């Protein structure tokens, strides 16, 4: 069964260090946030700084 991607969203695949992913996943769980939520916010902030 294919994944249901929310409207207005897209999927992004990247390769990162395994330990970085593990640490990130734990940090997100501590803040009760999904990794997608945090990455989306980080990218928006980074793009704002690039202007």
Secondary structure, DSSP 8 states (H G I E B T S, - for coil): ------TT---------HHHHHHHHHHHHHTT--HHHHHHHHHHHHHHHH-
